[in-house]
Amino acid sequence: MKISVSMLSSYLFCPRKLFLQRVLALEEPPKESIVLGYLRHEIYDFINQQEEKIVTSIKDKTQYNDLIAIYKGFYSRILREKIIKNKSRIKEVNLDIVDVFKRTWPLILGEAETRAKNIFDFIQKYNLYGNELWERLTPKIISEQRVESDEMQLRGIIDRIEVYENGYVPIELKTGKMPKEGIWPGHRIQIIAYAMLLEERFKTQVKEGFVNYLDAKETRHIVINPFMKEEIANLVKEIKELLKNQEPPGYCENKNKCTTCGLKETCYNEAEVSTLLSELQ
């Protein structure tokens, strides 16, 4: 069984919670952040599918403001459609669909501006349009790329990849609080794992990656080195051992992590956990 890259991050955050979810099959009640994250991923996936159509439709010299208008109009329509599609999920966590649009739109607008600027700069440099523009565009931006490896026993979905003539750069898009310095450990581990998966798939060295903290509008850089790969391999082994074991890990030492955890009531109820464990026999 392949381990998902998100499980590496979850394991670093709290091995006990991962055990409750994956071994005892406990489901955390829907949370606002999870629903909004799911919505964002679905939107970005559709954006990725339609990117070629937008780029090849650019047939003559286009001003930057015109490009922004094209992307904004297209992305606004996508956002409205996906919100309507997921309105039952949204209502389940007591969110209003209009409020969801207002909260999500700045992130989607940022994506529109990133892609429009990428296209505009390339047109200015090479004066290409239509199909030729798409074929030669560098970097191409790919969202929601699925990658997996039998050798590493890993699988995952990369938020964004920038594709250059000489390589690939993985980028994770994260909402929520950003650390004062560097990258949160779970986010760091995800970027390293995605770099390894890209290296194997495309047979090329991936030297760096980025985490884009969307709410803070700041991007943090990480250099990939060979020592990190051993770290990933060890984590995969530890998680596989955890999933085979019927003995739950100890409680999380950082009680701040428990504050918003939807499984904390069961987690600290030793009698309930023992009953669930006995049902595995």
C-alpha positions as YAML, in Angstrom:
chain: A
units: angstrom
residues:
- id: 1
  name: MET
  ca: [0.00, 0.00, 0.00]
- id: 2
  name: LYS
  ca: [1.33, 3.42, -0.98]
- id: 3
  name: ILE
  ca: [1.49, 6.13, 1.66]
- id: 4
  name: SER
  ca: [-0.01, 9.51, 0.72]
- id: 5
  name: VAL
  ca: [2.29, 12.50, 1.07]
- id: 6
  name: SER
  ca: [-0.34, 14.19, 3.24]
- id: 7
  name: MET
  ca: [0.02, 11.28, 5.70]
- id: 8
  name: LEU
  ca: [3.69, 12.19, 6.15]
- id: 9
  name: SER
  ca: [2.61, 15.63, 7.27]
- id: 10
  name: SER
  ca: [-0.17, 14.23, 9.48]
- id: 11
  name: TYR
  ca: [2.28, 11.81, 11.13]
- id: 12
  name: LEU
  ca: [4.66, 14.64, 12.00]
- id: 13
  name: PHE
  ca: [1.77, 16.67, 13.41]
- id: 14
  name: CYS
  ca: [0.35, 13.87, 15.61]
- id: 15
  name: PRO
  ca: [1.02, 10.12, 15.19]
- id: 16
  name: ARG
  ca: [-1.81, 9.27, 17.58]
- id: 17
  name: LYS
  ca: [-4.40, 11.15, 15.52]
- id: 18
  name: LEU
  ca: [-3.18, 9.39, 12.38]
- id: 19
  name: PHE
  ca: [-3.57, 6.05, 14.18]
- id: 20
  name: LEU
  ca: [-7.13, 6.91, 15.22]
- id: 21
  name: GLN
  ca: [-8.02, 7.86, 11.67]
- id: 22
  name: ARG
  ca: [-6.25, 5.15, 9.69]
- id: 23
  name: VAL
  ca: [-6.28, 2.16, 12.05]
- id: 24
  name: LEU
  ca: [-9.44, 2.74, 14.08]
- id: 25
  name: ALA
  ca: [-11.21, 4.35, 11.09]
- id: 26
  name: LEU
  ca: [-12.43, 7.37, 13.04]
- id: 27
  name: GLU
  ca: [-13.60, 10.29, 10.96]
- id: 28
  name: GLU
  ca: [-13.06, 13.83, 12.10]
- id: 29
  name: PRO
  ca: [-16.26, 15.92, 11.89]
- id: 30
  name: PRO
  ca: [-16.29, 18.27, 8.88]
- id: 31
  name: LYS
  ca: [-14.37, 21.45, 9.55]
- id: 32
  name: GLU
  ca: [-14.56, 24.79, 7.83]
- id: 33
  name: SER
  ca: [-10.90, 24.69, 6.79]
- id: 34
  name: ILE
  ca: [-11.25, 21.21, 5.25]
- id: 35
  name: VAL
  ca: [-14.34, 22.18, 3.23]
- id: 36
  name: LEU
  ca: [-12.70, 25.37, 1.96]
- id: 37
  name: GLY
  ca: [-9.54, 23.43, 1.13]
- id: 38
  name: TYR
  ca: [-11.51, 20.83, -0.82]
- id: 39
  name: LEU
  ca: [-13.27, 23.59, -2.75]
- id: 40
  name: ARG
  ca: [-9.99, 25.29, -3.58]
- id: 41
  name: HIS
  ca: [-8.42, 22.05, -4.83]
- id: 42
  name: GLU
  ca: [-11.42, 21.34, -7.04]
- id: 43
  name: ILE
  ca: [-11.23, 24.84, -8.54]
- id: 44
  name: TYR
  ca: [-7.49, 24.60, -9.20]
- id: 45
  name: ASP
  ca: [-7.94, 21.20, -10.82]
- id: 46
  name: PHE
  ca: [-10.46, 22.66, -13.27]
- id: 47
  name: ILE
  ca: [-8.25, 25.70, -13.87]
- id: 48
  name: ASN
  ca: [-5.41, 23.39, -14.84]
- id: 49
  name: GLN
  ca: [-7.61, 21.51, -17.31]
- id: 50
  name: GLN
  ca: [-8.67, 24.74, -19.04]
- id: 51
  name: GLU
  ca: [-5.31, 26.54, -19.16]
- id: 52
  name: GLU
  ca: [-4.39, 25.41, -22.68]
- id: 53
  name: LYS
  ca: [-7.78, 26.60, -23.99]
- id: 54
  name: ILE
  ca: [-7.21, 30.09, -22.55]
- id: 55
  name: VAL
  ca: [-3.64, 30.41, -23.79]
- id: 56
  name: THR
  ca: [-4.33, 29.21, -27.33]
- id: 57
  name: SER
  ca: [-7.24, 31.66, -27.59]
- id: 58
  name: ILE
  ca: [-4.79, 34.60, -27.37]
- id: 59
  name: LYS
  ca: [-4.37, 35.38, -31.07]
- id: 60
  name: ASP
  ca: [-2.88, 38.88, -31.16]
- id: 61
  name: LYS
  ca: [-1.03, 41.44, -29.06]
- id: 62
  name: THR
  ca: [-2.83, 41.66, -25.74]
- id: 63
  name: GLN
  ca: [-2.32, 44.18, -22.97]
- id: 64
  name: TYR
  ca: [-1.74, 42.98, -19.41]
- id: 65
  name: ASN
  ca: [-5.05, 44.44, -18.23]
- id: 66
  name: ASP
  ca: [-6.85, 42.58, -20.99]
- id: 67
  name: LEU
  ca: [-5.23, 39.31, -19.94]
- id: 68
  name: ILE
  ca: [-6.18, 39.91, -16.32]
- id: 69
  name: ALA
  ca: [-9.77, 40.57, -17.39]
- id: 70
  name: ILE
  ca: [-9.85, 37.28, -19.35]
- id: 71
  name: TYR
  ca: [-8.53, 35.28, -16.41]
- id: 72
  name: LYS
  ca: [-10.66, 37.07, -13.82]
- id: 73
  name: GLY
  ca: [-13.85, 36.51, -15.80]
- id: 74
  name: PHE
  ca: [-13.08, 32.83, -16.36]
- id: 75
  name: TYR
  ca: [-12.01, 32.14, -12.77]
- id: 76
  name: SER
  ca: [-14.96, 34.04, -11.29]
- id: 77
  name: ARG
  ca: [-17.33, 31.84, -13.28]
- id: 78
  name: ILE
  ca: [-15.53, 28.68, -12.16]
- id: 79
  name: LEU
  ca: [-15.65, 29.75, -8.52]
- id: 80
  name: ARG
  ca: [-19.40, 30.41, -8.64]
- id: 81
  name: GLU
  ca: [-20.06, 27.06, -10.34]
- id: 82
  name: LYS
  ca: [-17.96, 25.08, -7.84]
- id: 83
  name: ILE
  ca: [-19.53, 26.83, -4.85]
- id: 84
  name: ILE
  ca: [-23.00, 25.93, -6.09]
- id: 85
  name: LYS
  ca: [-21.89, 22.36, -6.74]
- id: 86
  name: ASN
  ca: [-20.55, 22.07, -3.16]
- id: 87
  name: LYS
  ca: [-23.26, 24.05, -1.38]
- id: 88
  name: SER
  ca: [-24.35, 21.06, 0.71]
- id: 89
  name: ARG
  ca: [-20.79, 20.62, 2.02]
- id: 90
  name: ILE
  ca: [-20.59, 24.36, 2.70]
- id: 91
  name: LYS
  ca: [-23.86, 24.44, 4.63]
- id: 92
  name: GLU
  ca: [-22.76, 21.39, 6.64]
- id: 93
  name: VAL
  ca: [-20.11, 23.54, 8.36]
- id: 94
  name: ASN
  ca: [-22.52, 26.47, 8.74]
- id: 95
  name: LEU
  ca: [-20.95, 28.67, 6.08]
- id: 96
  name: ASP
  ca: [-22.83, 31.06, 3.82]
- id: 97
  name: ILE
  ca: [-22.15, 30.63, 0.09]
- id: 98
  name: VAL
  ca: [-21.79, 34.39, -0.44]
- id: 99
  name: ASP
  ca: [-19.26, 34.57, 2.39]
- id: 100
  name: VAL
  ca: [-17.38, 31.61, 0.90]
- id: 101
  name: PHE
  ca: [-17.12, 33.46, -2.42]
- id: 102
  name: LYS
  ca: [-15.76, 36.57, -0.69]
- id: 103
  name: ARG
  ca: [-13.21, 34.57, 1.29]
- id: 104
  name: THR
  ca: [-12.07, 32.36, -1.58]
- id: 105
  name: TRP
  ca: [-12.00, 34.93, -4.35]
- id: 106
  name: PRO
  ca: [-8.79, 36.73, -3.23]
- id: 107
  name: LEU
  ca: [-6.88, 33.41, -3.46]
- id: 108
  name: ILE
  ca: [-8.32, 32.62, -6.90]
- id: 109
  name: LEU
  ca: [-7.65, 36.18, -8.04]
- id: 110
  name: GLY
  ca: [-4.03, 35.74, -6.98]
- id: 111
  name: GLU
  ca: [-3.81, 32.65, -9.18]
- id: 112
  name: ALA
  ca: [-5.33, 34.60, -12.08]
- id: 113
  name: GLU
  ca: [-2.76, 37.37, -11.67]
- id: 114
  name: THR
  ca: [0.14, 34.89, -11.45]
- id: 115
  name: ARG
  ca: [-0.85, 33.12, -14.64]
- id: 116
  name: ALA
  ca: [-1.72, 36.29, -16.55]
- id: 117
  name: LYS
  ca: [1.65, 37.84, -15.70]
- id: 118
  name: ASN
  ca: [3.44, 34.65, -16.72]
- id: 119
  name: ILE
  ca: [1.70, 34.73, -20.11]
- id: 120
  name: PHE
  ca: [2.16, 38.47, -20.61]
- id: 121
  name: ASP
  ca: [5.90, 38.39, -19.83]
- id: 122
  name: PHE
  ca: [6.41, 35.52, -22.26]
- id: 123
  name: ILE
  ca: [4.49, 37.28, -25.04]
- id: 124
  name: GLN
  ca: [6.52, 40.45, -24.49]
- id: 125
  name: LYS
  ca: [9.75, 38.50, -24.78]
- id: 126
  name: TYR
  ca: [8.98, 36.19, -27.70]
- id: 127
  name: ASN
  ca: [5.99, 37.74, -29.50]
- id: 128
  name: LEU
  ca: [4.18, 34.40, -29.81]
- id: 129
  name: TYR
  ca: [0.44, 33.71, -29.87]
- id: 130
  name: GLY
  ca: [-2.11, 30.92, -30.14]
- id: 131
  name: ASN
  ca: [-0.91, 27.32, -30.38]
- id: 132
  name: GLU
  ca: [2.74, 28.34, -30.74]
- id: 133
  name: LEU
  ca: [2.50, 30.37, -27.52]
- id: 134
  name: TRP
  ca: [1.20, 27.34, -25.64]
- id: 135
  name: GLU
  ca: [3.78, 24.96, -27.10]
- id: 136
  name: ARG
  ca: [6.74, 27.16, -26.21]
- id: 137
  name: LEU
  ca: [5.45, 28.75, -23.00]
- id: 138
  name: THR
  ca: [7.96, 28.59, -20.13]
- id: 139
  name: PRO
  ca: [7.25, 28.06, -17.34]
- id: 140
  name: LYS
  ca: [4.05, 26.17, -17.85]
- id: 141
  name: ILE
  ca: [2.00, 26.08, -14.67]
- id: 142
  name: ILE
  ca: [0.36, 22.76, -13.83]
- id: 143
  name: SER
  ca: [-2.06, 22.44, -10.91]
- id: 144
  name: GLU
  ca: [-3.25, 19.37, -9.01]
- id: 145
  name: GLN
  ca: [-0.72, 16.98, -10.57]
- id: 146
  name: ARG
  ca: [-1.02, 13.37, -9.39]
- id: 147
  name: VAL
  ca: [2.30, 11.58, -8.82]
- id: 148
  name: GLU
  ca: [3.20, 8.21, -7.33]
- id: 149
  name: SER
  ca: [6.04, 5.75, -6.98]
- id: 150
  name: ASP
  ca: [6.06, 1.99, -6.48]
- id: 151
  name: GLU
  ca: [9.69, 2.12, -5.37]
- id: 152
  name: MET
  ca: [9.15, 4.79, -2.71]
- id: 153
  name: GLN
  ca: [5.65, 3.55, -1.85]
- id: 154
  name: LEU
  ca: [4.41, 7.13, -2.04]
- id: 155
  name: ARG
  ca: [1.58, 8.93, -3.81]
- id: 156
  name: GLY
  ca: [0.21, 12.45, -3.77]
- id: 157
  name: ILE
  ca: [-1.22, 15.46, -5.56]
- id: 158
  name: ILE
  ca: [1.04, 18.48, -6.02]
- id: 159
  name: ASP
  ca: [-0.74, 21.83, -5.74]
- id: 160
  name: ARG
  ca: [1.33, 23.50, -8.45]
- id: 161
  name: ILE
  ca: [4.32, 22.66, -10.63]
- id: 162
  name: GLU
  ca: [6.26, 25.18, -12.66]
- id: 163
  name: VAL
  ca: [7.68, 23.42, -15.72]
- id: 164
  name: TYR
  ca: [10.85, 24.87, -17.22]
- id: 165
  name: GLU
  ca: [12.98, 23.67, -20.12]
- id: 166
  name: ASN
  ca: [15.55, 22.29, -17.68]
- id: 167
  name: GLY
  ca: [13.35, 21.00, -14.89]
- id: 168
  name: TYR
  ca: [10.40, 21.07, -12.52]
- id: 169
  name: VAL
  ca: [9.68, 23.11, -9.39]
- id: 170
  name: PRO
  ca: [6.99, 21.89, -6.92]
- id: 171
  name: ILE
  ca: [4.96, 24.52, -5.08]
- id: 172
  name: GLU
  ca: [2.56, 23.93, -2.21]
- id: 173
  name: LEU
  ca: [-0.25, 26.42, -1.60]
- id: 174
  name: LYS
  ca: [-1.17, 26.74, 2.06]
- id: 175
  name: THR
  ca: [-3.76, 28.76, 3.92]
- id: 176
  name: GLY
  ca: [-3.64, 29.55, 7.61]
- id: 177
  name: LYS
  ca: [-0.89, 30.79, 9.89]
- id: 178
  name: MET
  ca: [2.68, 31.06, 8.59]
- id: 179
  name: PRO
  ca: [5.72, 30.46, 10.83]
- id: 180
  name: LYS
  ca: [7.85, 33.49, 11.70]
- id: 181
  name: GLU
  ca: [10.75, 31.89, 9.87]
- id: 182
  name: GLY
  ca: [11.14, 29.02, 7.42]
- id: 183
  name: ILE
  ca: [8.43, 26.47, 6.73]
- id: 184
  name: TRP
  ca: [6.24, 24.36, 9.01]
- id: 185
  name: PRO
  ca: [7.77, 20.84, 9.37]
- id: 186
  name: GLY
  ca: [4.81, 19.13, 7.70]
- id: 187
  name: HIS
  ca: [4.91, 21.49, 4.72]
- id: 188
  name: ARG
  ca: [8.68, 21.03, 4.39]
- id: 189
  name: ILE
  ca: [8.31, 17.26, 4.31]
- id: 190
  name: GLN
  ca: [5.61, 17.48, 1.65]
- id: 191
  name: ILE
  ca: [7.80, 19.56, -0.68]
- id: 192
  name: ILE
  ca: [10.72, 17.15, -0.26]
- id: 193
  name: ALA
  ca: [8.49, 14.15, -1.02]
- id: 194
  name: TYR
  ca: [7.00, 15.83, -4.09]
- id: 195
  name: ALA
  ca: [10.48, 16.72, -5.35]
- id: 196
  name: MET
  ca: [11.49, 13.05, -5.04]
- id: 197
  name: LEU
  ca: [8.35, 11.88, -6.86]
- id: 198
  name: LEU
  ca: [8.94, 14.37, -9.67]
- id: 199
  name: GLU
  ca: [12.57, 13.26, -9.98]
- id: 200
  name: GLU
  ca: [11.56, 9.64, -10.40]
- id: 201
  name: ARG
  ca: [8.74, 10.34, -12.81]
- id: 202
  name: PHE
  ca: [10.63, 12.69, -15.13]
- id: 203
  name: LYS
  ca: [14.16, 11.32, -14.62]
- id: 204
  name: THR
  ca: [15.60, 14.71, -13.77]
- id: 205
  name: GLN
  ca: [17.00, 16.38, -10.66]
- id: 206
  name: VAL
  ca: [14.66, 18.64, -8.70]
- id: 207
  name: LYS
  ca: [16.78, 21.11, -6.77]
- id: 208
  name: GLU
  ca: [14.22, 23.32, -5.05]
- id: 209
  name: GLY
  ca: [10.62, 23.86, -4.05]
- id: 210
  name: PHE
  ca: [8.42, 26.52, -2.52]
- id: 211
  name: VAL
  ca: [5.58, 26.89, -0.04]
- id: 212
  name: ASN
  ca: [3.22, 29.77, -0.84]
- id: 213
  name: TYR
  ca: [1.44, 30.93, 2.31]
- id: 214
  name: LEU
  ca: [-1.62, 32.42, 0.65]
- id: 215
  name: ASP
  ca: [-3.10, 34.34, 3.58]
- id: 216
  name: ALA
  ca: [0.23, 36.00, 4.35]
- id: 217
  name: LYS
  ca: [0.97, 36.50, 0.62]
- id: 218
  name: GLU
  ca: [4.51, 35.22, 1.13]
- id: 219
  name: THR
  ca: [6.46, 32.40, -0.50]
- id: 220
  name: ARG
  ca: [9.16, 30.43, 1.33]
- id: 221
  name: HIS
  ca: [11.97, 28.60, -0.46]
- id: 222
  name: ILE
  ca: [13.51, 25.20, 0.29]
- id: 223
  name: VAL
  ca: [16.65, 23.70, -1.26]
- id: 224
  name: ILE
  ca: [16.45, 19.94, -1.84]
- id: 225
  name: ASN
  ca: [19.49, 17.86, -0.87]
- id: 226
  name: PRO
  ca: [20.20, 14.07, -0.89]
- id: 227
  name: PHE
  ca: [20.06, 13.76, 2.92]
- id: 228
  name: MET
  ca: [16.38, 14.72, 2.88]
- id: 229
  name: LYS
  ca: [15.53, 11.65, 0.81]
- id: 230
  name: GLU
  ca: [16.60, 9.32, 3.62]
- id: 231
  name: GLU
  ca: [14.35, 11.29, 5.96]
- id: 232
  name: ILE
  ca: [11.36, 10.59, 3.71]
- id: 233
  name: ALA
  ca: [12.19, 6.90, 3.41]
- id: 234
  name: ASN
  ca: [12.39, 6.58, 7.21]
- id: 235
  name: LEU
  ca: [9.04, 8.34, 7.66]
- id: 236
  name: VAL
  ca: [7.38, 5.96, 5.19]
- id: 237
  name: LYS
  ca: [8.72, 2.99, 7.17]
- id: 238
  name: GLU
  ca: [7.51, 4.43, 10.46]
- id: 239
  name: ILE
  ca: [4.02, 5.09, 9.11]
- id: 240
  name: LYS
  ca: [3.74, 1.61, 7.62]
- id: 241
  name: GLU
  ca: [4.71, 0.20, 11.01]
- id: 242
  name: LEU
  ca: [2.11, 2.42, 12.70]
- id: 243
  name: LEU
  ca: [-0.61, 1.19, 10.35]
- id: 244
  name: LYS
  ca: [0.25, -2.47, 11.04]
- id: 245
  name: ASN
  ca: [0.40, -1.97, 14.79]
- id: 246
  name: GLN
  ca: [-2.56, -2.32, 17.15]
- id: 247
  name: GLU
  ca: [-0.98, -0.27, 19.90]
- id: 248
  name: PRO
  ca: [-1.81, 3.48, 19.70]
- id: 249
  name: PRO
  ca: [1.05, 5.96, 20.06]
- id: 250
  name: GLY
  ca: [1.26, 8.15, 23.13]
- id: 251
  name: TYR
  ca: [-0.51, 11.45, 23.48]
- id: 252
  name: CYS
  ca: [0.74, 14.51, 21.66]
- id: 253
  name: GLU
  ca: [3.16, 16.50, 23.81]
- id: 254
  name: ASN
  ca: [2.07, 19.82, 22.32]
- id: 255
  name: LYS
  ca: [-1.42, 20.27, 23.79]
- id: 256
  name: ASN
  ca: [-2.00, 23.32, 21.58]
- id: 257
  name: LYS
  ca: [-2.47, 20.91, 18.70]
- id: 258
  name: CYS
  ca: [-5.38, 19.29, 20.55]
- id: 259
  name: THR
  ca: [-7.37, 22.52, 20.78]
- id: 260
  name: THR
  ca: [-9.01, 22.32, 17.36]
- id: 261
  name: CYS
  ca: [-8.76, 18.55, 16.87]
- id: 262
  name: GLY
  ca: [-12.12, 16.96, 16.12]
- id: 263
  name: LEU
  ca: [-11.02, 13.63, 17.61]
- id: 264
  name: LYS
  ca: [-9.78, 14.86, 20.99]
- id: 265
  name: GLU
  ca: [-12.80, 13.56, 22.95]
- id: 266
  name: THR
  ca: [-12.27, 10.00, 21.71]
- id: 267
  name: CYS
  ca: [-8.49, 10.34, 21.86]
- id: 268
  name: TYR
  ca: [-8.52, 10.97, 25.63]
- id: 269
  name: ASN
  ca: [-11.26, 8.40, 26.32]
- id: 270
  name: GLU
  ca: [-9.11, 5.34, 27.02]
- id: 271
  name: ALA
  ca: [-12.13, 3.08, 27.53]
- id: 272
  name: GLU
  ca: [-13.54, 3.96, 24.10]
- id: 273
  name: VAL
  ca: [-10.16, 3.52, 22.43]
- id: 274
  name: SER
  ca: [-9.76, 0.10, 24.12]
- id: 275
  name: THR
  ca: [-13.20, -0.96, 22.86]
- id: 276
  name: LEU
  ca: [-12.32, 0.09, 19.31]
- id: 277
  name: LEU
  ca: [-9.03, -1.80, 19.53]
- id: 278
  name: SER
  ca: [-10.78, -4.96, 20.75]
- id: 279
  name: GLU
  ca: [-13.05, -4.83, 17.71]
- id: 280
  name: LEU
  ca: [-9.98, -5.16, 15.49]
- id: 281
  name: GLN
  ca: [-9.15, -8.58, 16.95]
...
